[in-house]
Amino acid sequence: MKKKAYIDPAKCDQSPMCPVKRVCPAKAVTQEKKGGVLGFLSGGLATVDNNKCTGCGICLQYCPRKAVSLKEVR
């Protein structure tokens, strides 16, 4: 089994400047943008695309809220 990044929604602060999204070399982390006039400033919940994630673990070092972990996927 291979390990992939997982972001705990209860710990994610949904920052518009998400460091995890910025450092992912595979561009596997995206954020669901909130609507509204200032939607680009509001951030959103970060999620991982398991098809893109390589399980490198770089993201673990950058999340200030420790919301990222590696979990085994099938």
N, C-alpha and C positions, 0 to 999 in steps of 0.2 A: 504494500500500500504506500502511496505517496502522500506527503504532507503538503497542505496548501494553507495560505493565510486565511484567517477568519477574523472578522471585526465584530466584537460584541456590541450590539446596538445600545445596550444599557450603559456602556462606558464611553461610547463615542460622543464627543462634544459637538459634532457636526460643523466644525470650523470651516469657513470659506477658504482658509489658508492651510488646509489639511496637509501636514508634512508627509504623511504616509502616501498620499496620492502623488505628491511631487517627487518622492524618491524611488518609487517603484520602477525598476528598469524594464519591466514587461508591460507597463501601462495597464496593469490588471485592476487597479483601484479606481473607481469612479464614485461620483457623488450625485445623489438624486437632488436636483435643484428645486428649491421651493419657489412658488409663483410670486406674483406681485411686482410692484414697481422696483423694489430693491432686492429682487430675487437673487441677483448676482452677488450680493453682499451677505446673504443669509446662510450660505453653505448648504448642508444637507447630510443625510446619513451616508457614510462611506460604505461601499460594498466591494467585494472581490469577485472578479470573473474567474472561476476555477479553470476555464479553458485557456486563459492567458497566464495565470499564476504559475511560476516555476518552483515555488517553495524555497526560494533563496534565503528568506528570513531577514532581509535588509530592513523591511518595514517595522520589524519588532523593535529596532533600536530607536526609531524616530517618533513613535506615538507617545505624546506626553501624558496621555490618560491610561496607557497600558491596555488599550482596547483590542490590540492585535495579538493573536496567538496562532500557532501552527496546529492544524488538526488533520488527522488522517482522513482521506477521501478515497472512494472506490473508483 
